[in-house]
Amino acid sequence: MRSMPLTFCAAAVVAATLVPAPAALADSDPGSAQGKGRTSLTMTPSSLAPGGEADLRLEGCKGREATGASDAFVSEARFSPAADGGLFAEARISSDASPGDYDIRVDCKDGKGAGAAGTVTVVDRGRATPLAPVAAGGGGTALFAGRDARQEGPGTVHAVIGLALAAVAAVSVAFRSARRRRRPATD
């Protein structure tokens, strides 16, 4: 029974290992203001399905801000300083992006016109479907949704037990009341 999920997990690990997914690397324009420092853009992962989110990292930009744009992105990516140096941004792929390669252009806000370019690959992964039916919603009532509600109510056995408990409670209240009446009043 448990071998099927294990098989799917093993297949996913093998596929992730064998499918080439290098990070998108790009170098700056050769005519940048400083020849010794090159600006590079790294995007992880470099191929995404529509709606996916990627991390962008920019190295070599002398300013503290940069912007990145692509036809595949939902909106412009705004870079800000990362804790370990360089600049960092997140970009979301548009949910209606068609499969293919899209250019990324990043401009540093350092006053020197430095920038970088790269490519993002949008892949068609199809619709995600669950491997097994999901018992969700209704706070756990999904398990009972297929059953007939008329068969689930209390039956004769429940009614007899309820009447017996009510009779015991009534008898104990009657005895207690009778005991209190028999006691002599002590003032």
Rosetta constraint file for C-alpha pairs under 8 A:
AtomPair CA 2 CA 6 HARMONIC 6.58 0.50
AtomPair CA 3 CA 7 HARMONIC 5.99 0.50
AtomPair CA 4 CA 8 HARMONIC 6.35 0.50
AtomPair CA 5 CA 9 HARMONIC 6.20 0.50
AtomPair CA 6 CA 10 HARMONIC 6.15 0.50
AtomPair CA 7 CA 11 HARMONIC 6.13 0.50
AtomPair CA 8 CA 12 HARMONIC 6.16 0.50
AtomPair CA 9 CA 13 HARMONIC 6.31 0.50
AtomPair CA 10 CA 14 HARMONIC 6.24 0.50
AtomPair CA 11 CA 15 HARMONIC 6.05 0.50
AtomPair CA 12 CA 16 HARMONIC 6.04 0.50
AtomPair CA 13 CA 17 HARMONIC 6.16 0.50
AtomPair CA 14 CA 18 HARMONIC 6.11 0.50
AtomPair CA 15 CA 19 HARMONIC 5.75 0.50
AtomPair CA 21 CA 45 HARMONIC 7.02 0.50
AtomPair CA 21 CA 46 HARMONIC 6.60 0.50
AtomPair CA 21 CA 47 HARMONIC 6.96 0.50
AtomPair CA 22 CA 45 HARMONIC 7.48 0.50
AtomPair CA 22 CA 46 HARMONIC 6.55 0.50
AtomPair CA 23 CA 42 HARMONIC 6.22 0.50
AtomPair CA 23 CA 43 HARMONIC 5.57 0.50
AtomPair CA 23 CA 44 HARMONIC 5.38 0.50
AtomPair CA 23 CA 45 HARMONIC 5.86 0.50
AtomPair CA 23 CA 46 HARMONIC 5.06 0.50
AtomPair CA 24 CA 41 HARMONIC 7.42 0.50
AtomPair CA 24 CA 42 HARMONIC 5.46 0.50
AtomPair CA 24 CA 43 HARMONIC 5.17 0.50
AtomPair CA 24 CA 44 HARMONIC 7.16 0.50
AtomPair CA 24 CA 45 HARMONIC 7.72 0.50
AtomPair CA 24 CA 46 HARMONIC 5.19 0.50
AtomPair CA 24 CA 118 HARMONIC 6.34 0.50
AtomPair CA 24 CA 119 HARMONIC 6.25 0.50
AtomPair CA 24 CA 120 HARMONIC 6.96 0.50
AtomPair CA 25 CA 40 HARMONIC 6.76 0.50
AtomPair CA 25 CA 41 HARMONIC 5.61 0.50
AtomPair CA 25 CA 42 HARMONIC 5.01 0.50
AtomPair CA 25 CA 43 HARMONIC 7.09 0.50
AtomPair CA 25 CA 118 HARMONIC 6.29 0.50
AtomPair CA 26 CA 40 HARMONIC 5.45 0.50
AtomPair CA 26 CA 41 HARMONIC 5.37 0.50
AtomPair CA 26 CA 42 HARMONIC 7.11 0.50
AtomPair CA 26 CA 116 HARMONIC 6.42 0.50
AtomPair CA 26 CA 117 HARMONIC 5.56 0.50
AtomPair CA 26 CA 118 HARMONIC 4.96 0.50
AtomPair CA 27 CA 38 HARMONIC 6.78 0.50
AtomPair CA 27 CA 39 HARMONIC 5.97 0.50
AtomPair CA 27 CA 40 HARMONIC 4.85 0.50
AtomPair CA 27 CA 41 HARMONIC 7.00 0.50
AtomPair CA 27 CA 116 HARMONIC 5.91 0.50
AtomPair CA 27 CA 117 HARMONIC 6.79 0.50
AtomPair CA 27 CA 118 HARMONIC 7.99 0.50
AtomPair CA 28 CA 32 HARMONIC 7.14 0.50
AtomPair CA 28 CA 38 HARMONIC 5.88 0.50
AtomPair CA 28 CA 39 HARMONIC 4.86 0.50
AtomPair CA 28 CA 40 HARMONIC 6.05 0.50
AtomPair CA 28 CA 114 HARMONIC 7.23 0.50
AtomPair CA 28 CA 115 HARMONIC 5.73 0.50
AtomPair CA 28 CA 116 HARMONIC 4.39 0.50
AtomPair CA 28 CA 117 HARMONIC 6.74 0.50
AtomPair CA 29 CA 114 HARMONIC 7.51 0.50
AtomPair CA 29 CA 115 HARMONIC 6.87 0.50
AtomPair CA 29 CA 116 HARMONIC 6.64 0.50
AtomPair CA 30 CA 35 HARMONIC 7.51 0.50
AtomPair CA 31 CA 35 HARMONIC 7.51 0.50
AtomPair CA 32 CA 112 HARMONIC 7.75 0.50
AtomPair CA 32 CA 113 HARMONIC 7.09 0.50
AtomPair CA 32 CA 114 HARMONIC 5.64 0.50
AtomPair CA 32 CA 115 HARMONIC 7.92 0.50
AtomPair CA 33 CA 112 HARMONIC 6.06 0.50
AtomPair CA 33 CA 113 HARMONIC 7.33 0.50
AtomPair CA 33 CA 114 HARMONIC 6.89 0.50
AtomPair CA 34 CA 38 HARMONIC 7.74 0.50
AtomPair CA 37 CA 60 HARMONIC 6.26 0.50
AtomPair CA 38 CA 60 HARMONIC 5.75 0.50
AtomPair CA 39 CA 58 HARMONIC 7.06 0.50
AtomPair CA 39 CA 59 HARMONIC 5.53 0.50
AtomPair CA 39 CA 60 HARMONIC 4.28 0.50
AtomPair CA 39 CA 61 HARMONIC 5.84 0.50
AtomPair CA 39 CA 114 HARMONIC 7.33 0.50
AtomPair CA 39 CA 115 HARMONIC 6.52 0.50
AtomPair CA 39 CA 116 HARMONIC 6.07 0.50
AtomPair CA 40 CA 58 HARMONIC 5.74 0.50
AtomPair CA 40 CA 59 HARMONIC 5.24 0.50
AtomPair CA 40 CA 60 HARMONIC 6.50 0.50
AtomPair CA 40 CA 116 HARMONIC 6.03 0.50
AtomPair CA 41 CA 56 HARMONIC 7.01 0.50
AtomPair CA 41 CA 57 HARMONIC 5.75 0.50
AtomPair CA 41 CA 58 HARMONIC 4.67 0.50
AtomPair CA 41 CA 59 HARMONIC 6.57 0.50
AtomPair CA 41 CA 116 HARMONIC 6.17 0.50
AtomPair CA 41 CA 117 HARMONIC 6.94 0.50
AtomPair CA 41 CA 118 HARMONIC 6.74 0.50
AtomPair CA 42 CA 56 HARMONIC 5.75 0.50
AtomPair CA 42 CA 57 HARMONIC 5.08 0.50
AtomPair CA 42 CA 58 HARMONIC 6.45 0.50
AtomPair CA 43 CA 54 HARMONIC 6.57 0.50
AtomPair CA 43 CA 55 HARMONIC 5.71 0.50
AtomPair CA 43 CA 56 HARMONIC 4.60 0.50
AtomPair CA 43 CA 57 HARMONIC 6.43 0.50
AtomPair CA 43 CA 120 HARMONIC 7.82 0.50
AtomPair CA 44 CA 54 HARMONIC 5.61 0.50
AtomPair CA 44 CA 55 HARMONIC 5.34 0.50
AtomPair CA 44 CA 56 HARMONIC 6.65 0.50
AtomPair CA 45 CA 54 HARMONIC 5.95 0.50
AtomPair CA 45 CA 55 HARMONIC 7.34 0.50
AtomPair CA 46 CA 54 HARMONIC 7.69 0.50
AtomPair CA 46 CA 119 HARMONIC 7.62 0.50
AtomPair CA 46 CA 120 HARMONIC 5.43 0.50
AtomPair CA 46 CA 121 HARMONIC 6.23 0.50
AtomPair CA 47 CA 120 HARMONIC 5.97 0.50
AtomPair CA 47 CA 121 HARMONIC 4.44 0.50
AtomPair CA 47 CA 122 HARMONIC 5.60 0.50
AtomPair CA 47 CA 123 HARMONIC 6.50 0.50
AtomPair CA 48 CA 52 HARMONIC 5.71 0.50
AtomPair CA 48 CA 53 HARMONIC 7.56 0.50
AtomPair CA 48 CA 54 HARMONIC 7.82 0.50
AtomPair CA 48 CA 93 HARMONIC 7.46 0.50
AtomPair CA 48 CA 120 HARMONIC 7.83 0.50
AtomPair CA 48 CA 121 HARMONIC 6.41 0.50
AtomPair CA 48 CA 122 HARMONIC 5.09 0.50
AtomPair CA 48 CA 123 HARMONIC 5.79 0.50
AtomPair CA 49 CA 93 HARMONIC 7.47 0.50
AtomPair CA 49 CA 122 HARMONIC 5.50 0.50
AtomPair CA 49 CA 123 HARMONIC 4.98 0.50
AtomPair CA 49 CA 124 HARMONIC 5.82 0.50
AtomPair CA 49 CA 125 HARMONIC 6.10 0.50
AtomPair CA 50 CA 93 HARMONIC 5.39 0.50
AtomPair CA 50 CA 94 HARMONIC 5.67 0.50
AtomPair CA 50 CA 95 HARMONIC 4.51 0.50
AtomPair CA 50 CA 96 HARMONIC 6.49 0.50
AtomPair CA 50 CA 97 HARMONIC 5.84 0.50
AtomPair CA 50 CA 98 HARMONIC 7.79 0.50
AtomPair CA 50 CA 122 HARMONIC 6.64 0.50
AtomPair CA 50 CA 123 HARMONIC 7.41 0.50
AtomPair CA 50 CA 124 HARMONIC 7.51 0.50
AtomPair CA 51 CA 92 HARMONIC 6.26 0.50
AtomPair CA 51 CA 93 HARMONIC 5.00 0.50
AtomPair CA 51 CA 94 HARMONIC 5.51 0.50
AtomPair CA 51 CA 95 HARMONIC 4.52 0.50
AtomPair CA 52 CA 92 HARMONIC 5.72 0.50
AtomPair CA 52 CA 93 HARMONIC 5.41 0.50
AtomPair CA 52 CA 94 HARMONIC 7.97 0.50
AtomPair CA 53 CA 90 HARMONIC 6.89 0.50
AtomPair CA 53 CA 91 HARMONIC 5.63 0.50
AtomPair CA 53 CA 92 HARMONIC 4.30 0.50
AtomPair CA 53 CA 93 HARMONIC 6.20 0.50
AtomPair CA 54 CA 90 HARMONIC 5.76 0.50
AtomPair CA 54 CA 91 HARMONIC 5.38 0.50
AtomPair CA 54 CA 92 HARMONIC 6.38 0.50
AtomPair CA 54 CA 93 HARMONIC 7.98 0.50
AtomPair CA 55 CA 88 HARMONIC 7.32 0.50
AtomPair CA 55 CA 89 HARMONIC 6.05 0.50
AtomPair CA 55 CA 90 HARMONIC 4.72 0.50
AtomPair CA 55 CA 91 HARMONIC 6.53 0.50
AtomPair CA 56 CA 88 HARMONIC 5.73 0.50
AtomPair CA 56 CA 89 HARMONIC 5.08 0.50
AtomPair CA 56 CA 90 HARMONIC 5.85 0.50
AtomPair CA 56 CA 91 HARMONIC 7.22 0.50
AtomPair CA 57 CA 86 HARMONIC 7.04 0.50
AtomPair CA 57 CA 87 HARMONIC 5.73 0.50
AtomPair CA 57 CA 88 HARMONIC 4.71 0.50
AtomPair CA 57 CA 89 HARMONIC 6.58 0.50
AtomPair CA 58 CA 86 HARMONIC 5.77 0.50
AtomPair CA 58 CA 87 HARMONIC 5.00 0.50
AtomPair CA 58 CA 88 HARMONIC 6.38 0.50
AtomPair CA 59 CA 85 HARMONIC 8.00 0.50
AtomPair CA 59 CA 86 HARMONIC 4.87 0.50
AtomPair CA 59 CA 87 HARMONIC 6.58 0.50
AtomPair CA 60 CA 86 HARMONIC 6.89 0.50
AtomPair CA 61 CA 86 HARMONIC 7.23 0.50
AtomPair CA 61 CA 87 HARMONIC 7.73 0.50
AtomPair CA 61 CA 108 HARMONIC 6.01 0.50
AtomPair CA 61 CA 110 HARMONIC 7.29 0.50
AtomPair CA 61 CA 114 HARMONIC 6.93 0.50
AtomPair CA 61 CA 115 HARMONIC 7.46 0.50
AtomPair CA 62 CA 108 HARMONIC 7.70 0.50
AtomPair CA 62 CA 110 HARMONIC 5.91 0.50
AtomPair CA 63 CA 108 HARMONIC 6.44 0.50
AtomPair CA 63 CA 109 HARMONIC 5.63 0.50
AtomPair CA 63 CA 110 HARMONIC 4.22 0.50
AtomPair CA 63 CA 111 HARMONIC 7.98 0.50
AtomPair CA 64 CA 80 HARMONIC 6.29 0.50
AtomPair CA 64 CA 81 HARMONIC 5.92 0.50
AtomPair CA 64 CA 87 HARMONIC 7.24 0.50
AtomPair CA 64 CA 109 HARMONIC 7.23 0.50
AtomPair CA 64 CA 110 HARMONIC 7.45 0.50
AtomPair CA 65 CA 78 HARMONIC 7.44 0.50
AtomPair CA 65 CA 79 HARMONIC 5.54 0.50
AtomPair CA 65 CA 80 HARMONIC 5.32 0.50
AtomPair CA 65 CA 81 HARMONIC 7.17 0.50
AtomPair CA 65 CA 87 HARMONIC 7.30 0.50
AtomPair CA 65 CA 108 HARMONIC 6.36 0.50
AtomPair CA 65 CA 109 HARMONIC 5.43 0.50
AtomPair CA 65 CA 110 HARMONIC 7.57 0.50
AtomPair CA 66 CA 78 HARMONIC 6.11 0.50
AtomPair CA 66 CA 79 HARMONIC 4.93 0.50
AtomPair CA 66 CA 80 HARMONIC 7.08 0.50
AtomPair CA 66 CA 87 HARMONIC 7.73 0.50
AtomPair CA 66 CA 106 HARMONIC 6.81 0.50
AtomPair CA 66 CA 107 HARMONIC 5.58 0.50
AtomPair CA 66 CA 108 HARMONIC 4.33 0.50
AtomPair CA 66 CA 109 HARMONIC 5.24 0.50
AtomPair CA 67 CA 76 HARMONIC 6.70 0.50
AtomPair CA 67 CA 77 HARMONIC 5.58 0.50
AtomPair CA 67 CA 78 HARMONIC 4.68 0.50
AtomPair CA 67 CA 79 HARMONIC 5.80 0.50
AtomPair CA 67 CA 106 HARMONIC 5.59 0.50
AtomPair CA 67 CA 107 HARMONIC 5.55 0.50
AtomPair CA 67 CA 108 HARMONIC 6.74 0.50
AtomPair CA 67 CA 109 HARMONIC 7.83 0.50
AtomPair CA 68 CA 76 HARMONIC 5.80 0.50
AtomPair CA 68 CA 77 HARMONIC 4.82 0.50
AtomPair CA 68 CA 78 HARMONIC 6.46 0.50
AtomPair CA 68 CA 79 HARMONIC 7.60 0.50
AtomPair CA 68 CA 104 HARMONIC 6.71 0.50
AtomPair CA 68 CA 105 HARMONIC 5.58 0.50
AtomPair CA 68 CA 106 HARMONIC 4.15 0.50
AtomPair CA 68 CA 107 HARMONIC 6.47 0.50
AtomPair CA 69 CA 73 HARMONIC 6.94 0.50
AtomPair CA 69 CA 75 HARMONIC 7.44 0.50
AtomPair CA 69 CA 76 HARMONIC 5.05 0.50
AtomPair CA 69 CA 77 HARMONIC 6.26 0.50
AtomPair CA 69 CA 104 HARMONIC 5.71 0.50
AtomPair CA 69 CA 105 HARMONIC 5.51 0.50
AtomPair CA 69 CA 106 HARMONIC 6.52 0.50
AtomPair CA 70 CA 76 HARMONIC 7.53 0.50
AtomPair CA 70 CA 102 HARMONIC 6.69 0.50
AtomPair CA 70 CA 103 HARMONIC 5.90 0.50
AtomPair CA 70 CA 104 HARMONIC 4.77 0.50
AtomPair CA 70 CA 105 HARMONIC 6.64 0.50
AtomPair CA 71 CA 102 HARMONIC 6.60 0.50
AtomPair CA 71 CA 103 HARMONIC 7.45 0.50
AtomPair CA 71 CA 104 HARMONIC 8.00 0.50
AtomPair CA 72 CA 93 HARMONIC 5.52 0.50
AtomPair CA 72 CA 94 HARMONIC 5.81 0.50
AtomPair CA 72 CA 97 HARMONIC 5.90 0.50
AtomPair CA 72 CA 102 HARMONIC 6.26 0.50
AtomPair CA 72 CA 120 HARMONIC 7.90 0.50
AtomPair CA 72 CA 122 HARMONIC 7.75 0.50
AtomPair CA 73 CA 77 HARMONIC 7.96 0.50
AtomPair CA 73 CA 91 HARMONIC 6.36 0.50
AtomPair CA 73 CA 92 HARMONIC 5.65 0.50
AtomPair CA 73 CA 93 HARMONIC 4.63 0.50
AtomPair CA 73 CA 94 HARMONIC 5.43 0.50
AtomPair CA 74 CA 91 HARMONIC 7.54 0.50
AtomPair CA 74 CA 92 HARMONIC 5.82 0.50
AtomPair CA 74 CA 93 HARMONIC 5.77 0.50
AtomPair CA 74 CA 94 HARMONIC 4.70 0.50
AtomPair CA 75 CA 91 HARMONIC 7.62 0.50
AtomPair CA 75 CA 92 HARMONIC 7.68 0.50
AtomPair CA 76 CA 91 HARMONIC 7.73 0.50
AtomPair CA 77 CA 89 HARMONIC 6.09 0.50
AtomPair CA 77 CA 90 HARMONIC 6.42 0.50
AtomPair CA 77 CA 91 HARMONIC 5.65 0.50
AtomPair CA 78 CA 89 HARMONIC 5.82 0.50
AtomPair CA 78 CA 90 HARMONIC 7.79 0.50
AtomPair CA 79 CA 87 HARMONIC 5.62 0.50
AtomPair CA 79 CA 88 HARMONIC 5.07 0.50
AtomPair CA 79 CA 89 HARMONIC 4.58 0.50
AtomPair CA 80 CA 87 HARMONIC 5.21 0.50
AtomPair CA 80 CA 88 HARMONIC 5.51 0.50
AtomPair CA 80 CA 89 HARMONIC 6.63 0.50
AtomPair CA 81 CA 85 HARMONIC 6.69 0.50
AtomPair CA 81 CA 86 HARMONIC 6.05 0.50
AtomPair CA 81 CA 87 HARMONIC 4.47 0.50
AtomPair CA 81 CA 88 HARMONIC 6.16 0.50
AtomPair CA 82 CA 86 HARMONIC 5.71 0.50
AtomPair CA 82 CA 87 HARMONIC 5.14 0.50
AtomPair CA 82 CA 88 HARMONIC 5.45 0.50
AtomPair CA 93 CA 97 HARMONIC 7.09 0.50
AtomPair CA 93 CA 122 HARMONIC 7.94 0.50
AtomPair CA 97 CA 122 HARMONIC 7.22 0.50
AtomPair CA 98 CA 122 HARMONIC 6.88 0.50
AtomPair CA 98 CA 123 HARMONIC 7.89 0.50
AtomPair CA 98 CA 124 HARMONIC 7.83 0.50
AtomPair CA 99 CA 121 HARMONIC 7.29 0.50
AtomPair CA 99 CA 122 HARMONIC 4.69 0.50
AtomPair CA 99 CA 123 HARMONIC 4.83 0.50
AtomPair CA 99 CA 124 HARMONIC 5.73 0.50
AtomPair CA 100 CA 121 HARMONIC 5.58 0.50
AtomPair CA 100 CA 122 HARMONIC 5.22 0.50
AtomPair CA 100 CA 123 HARMONIC 6.61 0.50
AtomPair CA 101 CA 119 HARMONIC 6.43 0.50
AtomPair CA 101 CA 120 HARMONIC 5.70 0.50
AtomPair CA 101 CA 121 HARMONIC 4.40 0.50
AtomPair CA 101 CA 122 HARMONIC 6.28 0.50
AtomPair CA 102 CA 119 HARMONIC 5.53 0.50
AtomPair CA 102 CA 120 HARMONIC 5.28 0.50
AtomPair CA 102 CA 121 HARMONIC 6.27 0.50
AtomPair CA 102 CA 122 HARMONIC 7.66 0.50
AtomPair CA 103 CA 117 HARMONIC 7.17 0.50
AtomPair CA 103 CA 118 HARMONIC 5.87 0.50
AtomPair CA 103 CA 119 HARMONIC 4.59 0.50
AtomPair CA 103 CA 120 HARMONIC 6.47 0.50
AtomPair CA 104 CA 117 HARMONIC 5.42 0.50
AtomPair CA 104 CA 118 HARMONIC 4.89 0.50
AtomPair CA 104 CA 119 HARMONIC 5.47 0.50
AtomPair CA 104 CA 120 HARMONIC 6.99 0.50
AtomPair CA 105 CA 115 HARMONIC 7.47 0.50
AtomPair CA 105 CA 116 HARMONIC 6.11 0.50
AtomPair CA 105 CA 117 HARMONIC 4.58 0.50
AtomPair CA 105 CA 118 HARMONIC 6.63 0.50
AtomPair CA 106 CA 115 HARMONIC 5.29 0.50
AtomPair CA 106 CA 116 HARMONIC 5.11 0.50
AtomPair CA 106 CA 117 HARMONIC 6.01 0.50
AtomPair CA 107 CA 113 HARMONIC 7.06 0.50
AtomPair CA 107 CA 114 HARMONIC 6.33 0.50
AtomPair CA 107 CA 115 HARMONIC 4.38 0.50
AtomPair CA 107 CA 116 HARMONIC 6.73 0.50
AtomPair CA 108 CA 112 HARMONIC 8.00 0.50
AtomPair CA 108 CA 113 HARMONIC 6.61 0.50
AtomPair CA 108 CA 114 HARMONIC 5.48 0.50
AtomPair CA 108 CA 115 HARMONIC 5.35 0.50
AtomPair CA 109 CA 113 HARMONIC 7.49 0.50
AtomPair CA 109 CA 114 HARMONIC 7.96 0.50
AtomPair CA 110 CA 114 HARMONIC 7.29 0.50
AtomPair CA 130 CA 134 HARMONIC 7.48 0.50
AtomPair CA 135 CA 140 HARMONIC 7.32 0.50
AtomPair CA 135 CA 142 HARMONIC 5.65 0.50
AtomPair CA 135 CA 143 HARMONIC 6.67 0.50
AtomPair CA 136 CA 140 HARMONIC 6.68 0.50
AtomPair CA 136 CA 142 HARMONIC 6.25 0.50
AtomPair CA 137 CA 141 HARMONIC 7.19 0.50
AtomPair CA 137 CA 142 HARMONIC 6.44 0.50
AtomPair CA 138 CA 142 HARMONIC 6.28 0.50
AtomPair CA 141 CA 145 HARMONIC 6.39 0.50
AtomPair CA 142 CA 146 HARMONIC 7.87 0.50
AtomPair CA 147 CA 151 HARMONIC 8.00 0.50
AtomPair CA 148 CA 152 HARMONIC 7.06 0.50
AtomPair CA 149 CA 153 HARMONIC 7.17 0.50
AtomPair CA 154 CA 158 HARMONIC 5.69 0.50
AtomPair CA 154 CA 159 HARMONIC 7.06 0.50
AtomPair CA 155 CA 159 HARMONIC 6.44 0.50
AtomPair CA 156 CA 160 HARMONIC 6.21 0.50
AtomPair CA 157 CA 161 HARMONIC 6.27 0.50
AtomPair CA 158 CA 162 HARMONIC 6.12 0.50
AtomPair CA 159 CA 163 HARMONIC 6.19 0.50
AtomPair CA 160 CA 164 HARMONIC 6.15 0.50
AtomPair CA 161 CA 165 HARMONIC 6.25 0.50
AtomPair CA 162 CA 166 HARMONIC 6.19 0.50
AtomPair CA 163 CA 167 HARMONIC 6.13 0.50
AtomPair CA 164 CA 168 HARMONIC 6.30 0.50
AtomPair CA 165 CA 169 HARMONIC 6.23 0.50
AtomPair CA 166 CA 170 HARMONIC 6.16 0.50
AtomPair CA 167 CA 171 HARMONIC 6.16 0.50
AtomPair CA 168 CA 172 HARMONIC 6.20 0.50
AtomPair CA 169 CA 173 HARMONIC 6.25 0.50
AtomPair CA 170 CA 174 HARMONIC 6.22 0.50
AtomPair CA 171 CA 175 HARMONIC 6.24 0.50
AtomPair CA 172 CA 176 HARMONIC 6.16 0.50
AtomPair CA 173 CA 177 HARMONIC 6.16 0.50
AtomPair CA 174 CA 178 HARMONIC 6.20 0.50
AtomPair CA 175 CA 179 HARMONIC 6.20 0.50
AtomPair CA 176 CA 180 HARMONIC 6.43 0.50
AtomPair CA 177 CA 181 HARMONIC 6.52 0.50
AtomPair CA 178 CA 182 HARMONIC 6.53 0.50
AtomPair CA 179 CA 183 HARMONIC 6.68 0.50
